[in-house]
Amino acid sequence: MNDFIEGFREGIIATSLIEWIAVATGLTYVILAAKKSIWCWIFALISSSIYVYLCYSTQLYIESFLQVFYVVMAIVGWILWNKTKNQKLFVKKWPLKYHIWNLSLSAGVTILLGLTFIEWKEDQAYPFVDSFTTVFSLTATFMVTKKVLNNWIYWIVIDIVAIFLYMSRGFYMTSVLYLLFTILAIFGWLQWRKQYKLQQS
């Protein structure tokens, strides 16, 4: 245990400046998203752009593609939130059948993508774990842009898995970031649920 703590401490100390910037802007994104601020997408754009490089440089190829998607979705999110900011209904819910379809389809794509990268990139780190965080993050990010309440439940699970994934590649500060993301996702869920209930009254 002491060796783990010492190794983790040394990893934090060795964190590069570029990772610190990615962490800070990524954390700001989630805080602002939980508060429903449109400015969250600017910070998402910055953070994701940096992580494209960081992930690809450490053989997290699937995750690097995810970060490219985040860059695109940051632009889409800005546009969609800007168009709907004056609408009365802000937060919405997906019916159960949408979640069943999403979970089934995403699980299938996760397996296929993991198998593909085992064959295509022999040095791909943790292909199925990387595939899981990537595929489910795609849906969760889309849900954020559409202001779907349960996106935060998806993020809680994704962020917990991502803690392990990033720590395994030496991104200790990023793993701390995802721990904070998990806590903020719980906060986001409570905030958006409160807003949804107010809309229904």
ZIWO-V435554 format. One record per pair of residues at least 24 apart in sequence whose ideal C-beta (glycine too) atoms are under 7 Angstrom apart, sorted by the first residue. I is the first residue (numbers start at 0). J is the second residue. D is the distance in Angstrom with one decimal. If there is no record, write none. Layout:
# ZIWO-V435554
i	j	d
I	J	D
I	J	D
This chain:
# ZIWO-V435554
i	j	d
7	171	5.8
10	169	6.3
10	171	3.2
11	171	5.1
11	172	5.7
14	171	6.5
14	172	4.1
17	49	6.0
18	53	6.3
18	170	6.4
18	172	5.7
18	173	6.3
19	172	6.6
20	49	6.2
21	46	5.1
21	49	3.9
21	50	5.5
21	53	6.5
22	172	5.3
22	173	6.0
22	176	4.5
25	176	5.9
26	176	5.9
26	179	6.0
29	180	5.6
29	183	4.6
30	183	6.3
32	143	6.3
32	187	6.6
33	183	5.9
33	186	5.5
33	187	3.7
33	190	5.4
35	89	6.9
37	77	6.5
37	80	4.6
37	81	6.2
37	84	6.5
40	73	4.7
40	76	4.5
40	77	4.1
40	80	7.0
43	69	6.3
43	73	4.1
44	70	6.0
44	73	3.9
44	74	6.9
47	73	6.2
57	168	4.6
58	122	5.1
58	123	6.2
58	124	4.9
59	124	5.9
59	129	5.8
59	168	6.1
60	116	6.6
60	120	5.5
60	123	5.7
61	112	6.5
61	116	6.0
61	129	4.3
61	130	5.6
61	133	4.8
62	129	5.4
62	132	6.7
62	133	6.0
64	133	6.8
65	133	4.2
65	136	5.7
68	137	6.1
69	140	6.5
72	140	4.8
72	144	6.2
75	144	5.7
76	143	6.7
76	144	4.3
79	144	5.1
88	198	5.8
89	146	6.0
89	194	6.0
89	198	6.8
90	146	5.3
90	148	5.3
90	191	5.0
90	194	4.9
90	195	4.4
90	198	6.6
91	146	6.0
91	147	5.8
91	148	6.8
92	147	6.9
92	148	5.2
92	149	6.9
92	195	6.9
93	147	5.4
93	149	6.2
101	138	5.4
105	134	5.0
105	135	5.4
105	138	5.9
108	134	5.0
109	134	4.7
124	167	6.8
124	168	6.2
125	164	6.2
125	167	6.5
128	160	6.4
128	164	5.4
129	164	6.5
131	160	6.1
132	157	5.6
132	160	5.6
132	161	5.2
132	164	6.1
148	191	5.2
148	192	6.3
148	195	5.4
151	184	4.9
151	187	4.6
151	188	3.6
151	191	6.5
152	188	6.6
154	180	7.0
154	184	4.2
155	181	5.8
155	184	4.7
155	185	6.5
158	184	6.0
